[in-house]
Amino acid sequence: MRWRILQSLFWAGVALLLTVTMAGAAGDKAGRPSEFLLLVQISLLIAIGRGLGELMQRIGQPSVIGELLAGLLLGPSFFGWIWPEAQHALFPPSPEQKALLDGIAQFGILLLLLLTGMETDLKLVRKVGRAAAAISVTGIVVPFICGFALGQFLPQSLLPHPEARLVASLFLGTALSISSVKIVAVVVREMNFMRRDVGQIIVATAIIDDTIGWIIIAMIFSLASQGTLDVYSVGKALLGTLAFVAISFTIGRRLTFRLIRWANDTLVSAAAVISVILLIMSVMAMITHLIGVHTVLGAFMAGVLVGESPILTRQIDERLRGLISSLFMPVFFGLAGLSADLTVLKDPNLLMLTAALVLIASIGKFGGAFAGGALSGLTRRESYALASGMNARGSTEVIIATIGLSMGMLSQNLFSMIVTMAILTTMAMPPMLRAALTQLPLKMGEKERLEREEFEQKGFVANLERLLLAADESANARFASYISGLLAGRRGLPITVLHVAPPRDHDPKHDGKETLESIVKSAACAIAETDEDSSGQIDVVTRVPKGKPLEAIAEEAKKGFDLLVVGMDKTLDDKDGFDRKIEDIGASFKGPMAIVAARGAHLEQPVAPDLKILVPVSGSAVSRRGAEIAIALVRVSPDPLKVVYVSTTRDRGARRGSASLSLAREEAILKDIAAVGARYNVDVSTALRANTAPEQAILEEIRASRANLVVLGVDRISGDRLNFGSVAHAVLSKSSVSVLLVADGEASKAEP
């Protein structure tokens, strides 16, 4: 009953909108585009597209299918068939009105490709690049030949110009051979296969497909419009594409990062970084248009460069994704469905030809991609999954067919047949790919990578994007610089070095820039020597504040740093409290911070020191954060990481009540940290000191393990002074070895 009421209300609303729209259209005698009509069109495409998309997702199909179906329902295939006057009133054929909706749709697809580029893992693409290129070539050649052959045997009634059969056959061959990178990217992402190795190969192959496709289209366009092949235009598109990609990955990579950092650090207006990224995307899309390739390549490359930038990628993704999914995707894919008229398929002959077209397209693409996968060394199951994913056509074919239709090379019937093929192959792709992947077990390396990525999504170190180092020119500051470089090196995080208190004999001509900058970079290079995924290249900016150092800290804190590392000549004052300078720094920075206190050999050799790390854990979130930091640091050391379980006051009380349960919990905590270390190939040795006061247990383990660095995760306790609790205070004041305190950004009321 409730569903019938909702249906009645929905159709009543649609009828009301139609009535008003028809009245508005009838009253507009000048033929000007109507803003009201545009809003009605967008509202209907969003409402029906998102509704059908929700239904499709519930039955295991991607939401893009629902958005395509929404266009078919609102277009001449259904709505125009049962009520042509109302359909023409809603979606008038005037070029001016269509241009409004098309402009929104085209900009939306650029945003979709921007997001797709941001999610592309270049490290994986480099590994699969050769395979993707081979698969793309075979996956294009085989269906292209099939489509061209079909075009040669089509009835003359399907050709607007039978004497130009060659060009029509070329258009048909191209439409059958190119996978839609937009559809493929959406489907692979919605099915959560983007991070699978085969998912990366599918997307990389689709990108190559799309690029080659537009070069082929440039050749066919030249042949169709001029009657001869314009070698200059084709050469410009090919060489321009290669030059564009090369410049993007060299100059463009660094320029993009600098622009994002400049916008974040300098501009004070809301969402300034998003505006800069949209400008980068638009400029790169215009460049690819000028060199004769479709704008989607420029948008995709912009996304890759933004994704390579180590800062703000999560915020950018979150802000863009919702708008794209809720507005631009329903409009774009709905518009693709609106362009088709499936009523022509009521002709049995056309229906048979369409079925033959779908069959030839599927067999050609599937067979070509499968053969390419086999030739590239993939297993039979991997090749099957790949071929299943590459069979989706979608919007690229619609665009190609639209070009052919507008040039008079394709008839309306042939255009509708191609759109039908695109929709059916796209709908067949998700269940085929899902079935193929269920038969494709995860390889050990892939499984470990996916587990590590899942862990890193919730971790602390893996989500760091920018580091701020507040230091003077002391030995402790140099040791803190080395620690910062180790943390930043694996993922190439940018570091800002802020000189907050230079010593009295400091030479202002040098400002310590060369010393601390080189230390940070040498540490990053040390990480690169032990981690093949690390380039060892990081961006270091050194700032010497002109005003008060504390004001500089507060100003830098506004720029979104994820961790402040403090390295000052004096850590504690004469009363065993923190030195006043560190107190003030802590008061100026409310985020996570790490305080470095070098002792012993690390004061004599702060750069490239021998690290034997001990990390106490208790099962709390802050102790786990300390363990993550320790695992990141110990990767340059040949010695294993020592993890000791220490209990809090609450733990010791619970242990007396149930010793066996407490022991099981403590061992589980140690095993969990050991498992985290194993994900990064870090050897971990464990110890259990649950019956001793935590500060005493840590000091005893320092002597027993001969560690020279203690990494201690601590809570920041609220109060007038900087306070991390009695355990941290005791370890920092009594330890004979270096200490790294890793504190959270929120002050708690009581010590854990």
N, C-alpha and C positions, 0 to 999 in steps of 0.2 A: 504493500500500500504506500509506504513512504517513498519507495523508488518511483512509483507512478506519479506521485505528487511532484517529485523533483523533476521528472521528465516533462510534466505539464508546464511547470514554471520555466524550465529551460526553453522549451519550444515557444512559449508565450513571449519570453524575452527576445528570442530570435525574430519572431514575427513582428514585434514592436520595432526592433532595430531596422528590419527590412522596410517596414512602412515609412519610418522617418527618413531612411536613406533614399528611398525611391522618391519621396516628396522633395527632398533636398536636391536630388539629381535632376528631377523634372524642373525645379525652379531655377537651375543654373543653366541659362541659355548660352552663356559665353563660352562654355566648354573648358573653363579653367579648372585646374586640379583642386579637389576639395580636401581641406584638412580634416573636416568631420568624417568624410568617407575613409580617409586614411586611418583614423582612429578606430572606426568600425572594423575595417579589414584586419588591423593588428589585433584587436580584441577577439575577433572570431578565431583567427589563426592561433592565438595563445590559448584561448579557452578550449577549443576542440583539439588542438595539437597536444597540449599538455595532458588533457583528459585521456585521449587515446594513447599517448605515450605512457601514462601511468598504467593503463590496462595492458599494454604490450610488455612492460617490465614485469608485471605480475604473472605473465604467462611465459616468461623467459626470453622475450624479444627485446631488442634495444628500443629506447624511446623514440629514436629517429624514425622508426617505421611508422609509429603513430602519427608523427608530424607529417610524414609524406602522405599517409592516408587521409589526414585532415585536409590537405590540399586537394586530393582527389575527390573527396566528398563535397568540398565547396566549389570545385571547378566544374567544367562541362561534362566530366565523366559521370557525375551523379546529380548534383544540385541543378546544373544547367540542363540536364536531361529531363528532370521532372518539373522544373520551373525556370525556363530559360530567361524570361523577362527579369525576374528577381535576381538571378545570378549575374546578368549583365549590369543590373543596377548596382549590385554590390561590388563587382569587379569589372568595371567598364574597360573596353579594349583601347581606350585612348592612350597614346604613348606618354602623355604628360602625367596622367594619374598612375600608370604602371611604374613610371620612373621613381616616384616617391617611395613606393614599397620596395622596389628593387634596390634602391640605394641603401636602405636600412639592412636589407638581406645581405648585400655584398659586403658591407662593413662588418656585419656580424660574422660572416665566414672568415674574414681576416682575423678577427678576435679568436675564433675557434682554432685556427691554425697557429696563432700566437701561443695559446695554451698547450696545444699539441707539441710545439717546439720546446716549451718549457719543461715538459715531462719526458722529453727524449734524453736518454742517457748516452752521451757521446762515447763514453768508455766502452759500452756494450756495442754501439754502432760501429766503432772502429774494429771490434772483434768480428762483427758479422758483415762488415762492409763489402768484402769480396764476394761472399755468398749472396748478399742482397743484390749486387750488381749483376751477377750471373743469372740469378732467378728472374730479375726484372727483364733482362734481354730475352731469355727464352719465353717468359710469360707474356711478352709483347709480340714477338715474332710469330708464334704459333697462332694465336687468335686473330692477329692482323691478317695473316694469309687466309684463314678461314672466312673472316668477314669480307675481305676483298673478293674472294671467290664467290661468296653468296651474292655480293653486289653485281657481279657479272651475269648472274642468272635470274635476277629479279625481273618480274613482269614490267613492261614499259609503263603500265598504268600507275605504278608506284614512284615513277621518276618524273619530276616536273620538266626535265629537259633530257629526253632519252639520248640525245647526241652527246651529252656530258656524262655518260655512264661512268667513265673513268674516275672523275672527281667524286661522284656519289659513292662509288665503290671504295675510294680512299677514305672518305668520311666514315663509312660504315665499318671498315676495317679498324680505323682508329677508335671508334666508339666501342667496339667489342674488345679491344686489347688493353685499354687503360683502366686500372683500378682507381677508384675514387679515394684519394688520401683523406678527404674529409670524412666520408662514411666509414672507411676502415679505422681511422683514428677514434671516431666516436664509439664505434661498436667495440673495438678492442679495449677502450678505456672503461666503458660501461660494464663489460664482462670481467673487469679486473684482471685482464691478461697483459696489461701494458708493461708490467715488470718481468713477465716471463721472457726467456730468451727468444722463443718463437714469436712472441708478440712484438719484440723489438725488431726482429727480422721482417715481420709482416709490415710494420709501419715504415721501416727503412726502405723496403722494396717498393711500397706504395708511393713513397716520396720520389724515388727514382723514376717509377712509372709515370707519375704526374709530370715531372720535369721533361722527360723524353716526349711525353704526349703533347706538351705545348710546343715543343720544337717541331714535332711532326705537323701539328696544326698550323704552325707558321708557314711550313712548306706548302701544305695543301691550300692554305688561304692565298698564298702567292700564286699558286697554279690556277686556282679558281677565279681570282680577280683579274689576273693579267694574262692568263692563258699560257704563261711560261713560268719556269721555276726561277725565282729571284735568289740567286746564289748569295748575293750580298746580305739580304735580310736573314737568310738561314744561317750564314756564317756569323753574323752579328749576334744572333740569338744563342748559338752554341758557344762561341768564344766569350761572349758577355756573361753567360751563366757560369762558366768555369772561373772567369776573373772575379765575378761577384762573390762566389763561394770562397775563393782564396782570400780575397780582401776581408771578407766578413770574419773569417777565422783568425786573422792576424790583427790588422788595425782595428777592425770592427769590434772584436772581443774586448780589447782594452778600452776603447772609446765608450762602449756601452756601459762598462763597469764605472768608469769615471763620471759619466753623465748621471747614472743612478745615484752614486755617492754624493755628487755635487747637489743634486736635487734634494736628497734626504738631509744633508748637512746644512744647506744654505737657505733653501726656500722655506718660508713659514706658512704658506697657504695650505689648505686642506688637500690631501691626495695629490701633492705635487709630483711624487714619483710616478704615479699612475699616468699623469698627463705626459711626462717625459717619455715613458715607455710607449704610449700610444703614438707619440710623435716619431719615435724611432721606428715603430712598426710601419707607420704611414710612409715615411721617407724610403725605407727599404722596399716596400711594396711598389712605390712609384719608380724606383730604380729598375726593378725587374720588369715593370711595364715598359719602360723606355728601351730596354735591351731586347724586347720582343717576346718575353716570357710572362706567364700569368702572374698576377700580383700575389697569389697564394704562396709562391716560393719565397718572396720577400718577407711576408708575414711569418712564415714558418722559420726562416733563418733568424728573424728578430727574436722569436720565442726561444730558439736555441741559445742565442747570446744572452738573453735575459736570464734563462735558466742556469747558464754558466756563471753568472754573477753571484758571488757568495752571499750577498746581503738582500734581505727583504723578499726573497722568492716566495715564502709561505704567505706573507701578507698580500702580495700581488695576486697569487693564485686564488686566494679566498675571496678577494674583492671582485675579480673578474668572472670567476666561474658561475656565481649565482646569476649575474646579469646576462651572461651568454646563454645559460641553460633556460632561463625563464623568458627571455625576450627574443634574442637574435636567432637562436636555433629554430624555434617554431616558425618564425617568419621565413627564414631561408628555405628550409625543407618543405614548408607548406607552399611556398611560391613555386618550388619545383613540381609539386603535385598539381598545382593549378594550371601548369603549362600543358598538361597532357589531356587528351580527349580519348578515353578508352571506349567510348560508344562506337567507335569505328570497328571494334572487334566483333560486333554483332554480325558482320560479314564473315561467313564460314571460311572463305578463302584467306582473308586477312588474319583470321584466328589461327589457321593452319600455318601461315607464314610466320606469325609471331611466335608460335610454339617452336617452329624450326629455328628461328632467330635465337630464342632463349637457349635451346639445346646446343646449337653450334657455339654460342658465346660461352656457355658453361663448360662444355667439353674442351674447347680451345684454351680457355684461360686456365682451367684446372690442370689439363694435361701439360701445358707449357710450364706452369709454375712447379708442378710435380717433377717434371724432367729437370728443371733448373735446380731444384733442391737436391735431387739425386746426384747430379753432376757436381754440385758444390760440396758433397760429402755428408749431407744430412741423411739420417736414417729414414726408412720407409715411413714410419709413423710421423716423424718430424716433417717430411715432405708432404704427407697427406694433410696434416694440420695447416701447414703453410698454404697449400693449394686451396684448402677450404676458406681460409681467411682472405686470400687474394681474389676470390670470385665475386666479391662485392663491387658493384659498379657505382650506382647512385648518381650524385650530383655532377661529377665530371662528364659523364655521358650526356646528361641533360644539357650541360653547357655546350659540349661539342655539337650535339644535335641542334641546339638553338642557333648556333653559328651557321650550321649548314642550312637550317630552315630560313634564317634571315637573308642568306646569300642566294636562296633559290635553288640550292643544290639538293635539298631533301624536300619531299612532299610532306603535308600535314599527317598523312597516314603513316608514312615511314617514321616520322618523328614520334608519333604516339607508340609505335611498335618498339622503338628504342627505349622510350621512357618505361614502358611495361617491362622490358627486359631488365632495366636498371632496378626497378622496384622488386621484381621477383628474385633476382640474384642477391639483392641485399637482404631480403627476408630469409633466404635460404642459408645465408652465411652464418648467423649466430648459432642455430642448432647444429650445423655441420662442424663448426669450429669447436663448440663445447663438447660434442661427442668425440671429436678427434683428440682434444686435450685430455679428456678423461682416460683415454687409452695411451697417453704419453706421460710416463712417469717422470718425476723430477730427477734430474741428474744430481749427483751429490754436490757438485759445485754450485749449481743453480739453487738447490734447496738451502744450502748454507747462506748464499747471498740473500735470498728472500727472507730467511729467518733473521739475518742480521739487519736487513732493512726494516722489517717489522719491529724489531727491538729498538732500532735507532729512532723510529718515529716517536717513541715514548721516552727516549733517553735525553740526557743533558748535553753531553759533549757533541753528539751528532747533530744537535739543533742549534749549536752556536753559529752565529753569522759574522759577528764583529767582536774584536777584542780591544780593550783600552788598557794600556800599560802606563801607570803613574809611577815615575821613578826619578831618582837623582843620578849622580855619577859614581855611586859607591860600588863596592864589590857585590853587595847584596842586590843592587839594581841590575848589575850585569847577570847575576844568576837568575833573577826574575825575568830578564829579557830572554835568556835561554829557555826557561820554562815556557814562556809565552810562545816562542817560536816552535817548540815541540807541539804545543796544543794546536797551533794554527797550521802547521805544515802539511798534515795529511790531506786536508780539504782546501788548502790555499786560502784560508781566511785572512781578510785584511786586518792589519793592526795599526792602531794609532798610538805612538809613543809620546807621552806628555811629560815634559820635564817640569816637575812641580817644585823642586827645591834643590837647585844645583849647589855643590859645596862651595866654601869660601874661596878656594883657589881655582875655581872654575873659570876657564877662558871663554868669554862670551863669543869669541870669533868662531869657535867650533861648535858650541852648543851640544856637544856629545852626540851629534847626529850620526856621524860615521861609526862611532863605537857601538852604540846600542842597535842601530839599524843592521850593522853587519852581524852582530850576535844573533839577532832574531832570524836573519836570513840563513845563517850557518846552521842554526837549529832546524829550520825547515828542510834544509838540504840533508841533514842527518836522518830525518824521518823518511825522505824520499829514497835513501839508500836501503831502507828496510821494508818499504812498502811500494810495490810496483804500481799501485793505483795513484800514488802521490807524485805530482810533478816537482815538488820542492820549491815552487815559485809562489811567493806571496807579495802582496802590496803593503809596504810599510810607509806610513806618514809620520813625520816627527814634528811636534809642535812645541814651541817655547812660548808660554803665555807672556803677554806684555803687561798684564795687570796682575791682580792677586791670583796665586795658583788655585785657591779654593773656588774662586769664581770660574776659572777655566774648567775645573772638574765638573762643576754644576752645569756649565754650558755644554760640555761634551756629553754629559749624561743624557741630554735631551735628544741626542742623535741616534739613540736606539742601540747602544752597545749591550751585548748579552753577558759580558763578564769583564770585571775590572780586576787587573792584576796589579798589586801594590808591591814595589820593591824600594824600600828606603834604607838609608844608612843605619838608622836607629829604629828598632821595632818596639822595644819596651822602654818605659821610663824608669827612674830610680825606685819607684814604688811598685814595680812589677805590673803596672798597667800599661796600656798601649801609649806610645809616644803621641804627643799632642798633634803632630802633623798627620799621623795615621788616623787619629780620632776625627780630625776635621775632614779628611778624605772620605772616611766612612759615612760621616754625616751628610756629605754632599752627593753621595752616590747611593741610591736606594735599591739597586739591582744586585744580582749575585756578585760576590767579590772573592778574590783569593789573595791572602797575605803571605808573602814569602819572607822567611827568616833563615838566611844562610848561616851555617855553622861549620867549624872545622875545615875540612879539605875544600869545601865549596867556596869558602872565602878566599882561599889561596888559588884555586883553579875554578872560577865560576863558569867558564866557557868550556863546552864539551866535557863535562865532568863524568866521573863514574857514578852511575845511579843504581843504588840498591834500595828499593822502595818497600816500605812497610805501610799498609793501609789497615787501620782498625775499622771493623764494621759491627753494627748492632741490629741490623734489620730495619733501621729508620731510613726515610727518604734521603736525608742529608748524608748519611754514611754511605749509601749507595752512590750518591753523586760524587763523593770523594773517591770511591772505588773506580768509577768511570774515568775520572781525571788520572788516577794512578795507572790504569790500563793504557791510557793514551800516552803517558810519559814513558812507561817502562819498555815500550816497543823498540827503543834505541839501545837498550841494555841487554847484554847476554845473560844476566842473572834473572831468575824467576821473580815474579811478584809475590811478596809475602803478605798473606791476608790473615789477620788475627781477629777472632770474635771476642768482643768484650761486652759485658752486660751492664745495663743501667741499673739504677736502684730498684725500679719496678721489676726488671728481669730477675734480679736476685731474690726478690720476695716470691715471685711466681715459681722460681726454680725450687725453693724449699717446699712449696706446696705440691709440685708434681715434677720430680727430677727427670723422669723418663720422657715426658712430653716436651720439657724444655730442651733436653739434649737433642731430641729429634728436630725441633725447630731450629736450634743453633747449627746443627749439621746441614740442614736444608739451606740456611742462609749462606753458609760457606760454599756449598755445592753450586748455588745459584751464581755467586760471584765467579767461581771457577769456570762455569759454563759461559759466562760473558767473556772472560779472558780467552777461552778456547775459540770463540767466534773470530777473534782477531789474532789467532796463533800466538797467544801469550801464555807462557807456562806459569801456573799458579801453585804455590804451596800454602797450606793452611795450618792454622793453630787455633786451639780453643782455650781461652782463659776466662771462663765464666764465673769462677769462684773468687775472683780478686777484684778489688776496686778498679774501675776502668783506667784511671790515670796510672795506677801502679802497674796494671797489666801491660799497658803500652810501653812504659819505661823498661819493664823487665824484658819484653819482647825485642826492644831495640838492642839491648845488650846480647840477648840470645841469638838473634838473627844477623847481628852485625850490619844492620841497615844504616844507611847514611842520609835517608830522607823519609820523613813521616808525612803522609798525606792524610789529613784528618777532615772529614766532613762535619761541619758544625752548624748549629742554629744561631741566628743573631737574636740575642735577648734584649727586649725593650728596656730602656733606661736612659739616664742622662749621659752615660759614657758608653763607648763601644765595648760590648761584652758578648763573648761566645760561650760562657759557662765555665764552671770550675774545672772540668776535665781539660778543655782547651787551654785554659790559663796555666794549669799545672804542667802540661806537656810542653807548652811554649817556654815557660820559665825554667824548667828543670832538664829539658832534653839537651844532650851534648851534640846532637846531629841536627841537620837542617829540618825545618818544619814548613809545611804548606797547609795553611788553613783555608778550606773551601766552604764559604758561607752562603746561605740562601739570601734572597732579597727581601724577605718579609721578617720583621722582628716578632718573636713569640714572647708570651708573657711568662713562661716558666721554662726552666731547663729540662730537656728531655731525659 
